[in-house]
Amino acid sequence: MNITRNYIQAGRQNRPMTFPTSSLYGKTMQPRYITIHNAYSRANARSLHDYVKSPAAASRPASWHFSVDEKDIYQALPTNEVGWHAGDNLGPGNTTTIGIEICDYAMLSTPKNEPLFMQAVDHAAQLCAYLIKNEPTLQPYPQCLKQHFDWSGKNCPSWVRGQTQGWQNFVNKVGGYLNQSWPTLPVPQIQRTIGVEVNGQRTNEVAYLINNATYVRAAYVIDLAGGTVTGHGDHIKVRVKRDA
């Protein structure tokens, strides 16, 4: 599952668990459900993701975890943080669910391109199966799958709901992917270890030859140059020494 993770800036109103005046500040969410939306927007996944990270989305506030089209998946919130997407304020839709926006620009085009939209729906079903397999606090399938409609009564995901047996077909798609085995990525093999010398002096640091390329810890090299590397969360922080 190829997911581009690029989170909303911490401290913004639409990332409430990092927003200092929010009642949710400093808390974490244990997701119980996945809530499916149709974006009702002419944006693809990248553009929709750019919007949810913008000041305009923060001011509403509006946020969700994943934007999905037929090709791409962008993640704007960690799955253990609340987003504002379900329309029920501090109810269970917002506070216990992972929000997925399925891009529907294909249905808003002239003429409609329903096959392209269904590719986005299929992609979202794959994402749901991935989350169900990797988020241990979710309710079992299919109870973990919810529509925006279930929380606020809004006709959403409208395009899915508008199809004959549309929601049940989506749930069945997710079940189909759950029954498939996910391919495992090959683990890079270390061909050999290589000693590291600095100014002619042997060090305790070790480099590795992998696929005929040499790898050494970036933090070690930056430290040699007088800089520092810190942080293990959303970002690492690199400080470099500059000449006066």
Secondary structure as GFF3:
##gff-version 3
##sequence-region A 1 244
A	DSSP	beta_strand	4	5	.	.	.	ID=ss1
A	DSSP	three_ten_helix	16	18	.	.	.	ID=ss2
A	DSSP	beta_strand	33	38	.	.	.	ID=ss3
A	DSSP	alpha_helix	45	52	.	.	.	ID=ss4
A	DSSP	alpha_helix	55	59	.	.	.	ID=ss5
A	DSSP	beta_strand	66	68	.	.	.	ID=ss6
A	DSSP	beta_strand	73	75	.	.	.	ID=ss7
A	DSSP	alpha_helix	92	95	.	.	.	ID=ss8
A	DSSP	beta_strand	97	102	.	.	.	ID=ss9
A	DSSP	alpha_helix	105	108	.	.	.	ID=ss10
A	DSSP	alpha_helix	114	134	.	.	.	ID=ss11
A	DSSP	beta_strand	145	147	.	.	.	ID=ss12
A	DSSP	alpha_helix	148	152	.	.	.	ID=ss13
A	DSSP	alpha_helix	158	161	.	.	.	ID=ss14
A	DSSP	alpha_helix	166	178	.	.	.	ID=ss15
A	DSSP	beta_strand	190	198	.	.	.	ID=ss16
A	DSSP	beta_strand	201	210	.	.	.	ID=ss17
A	DSSP	beta_strand	213	215	.	.	.	ID=ss18
A	DSSP	alpha_helix	218	224	.	.	.	ID=ss19
A	DSSP	beta_strand	228	230	.	.	.	ID=ss20
A	DSSP	beta_strand	237	239	.	.	.	ID=ss21
###
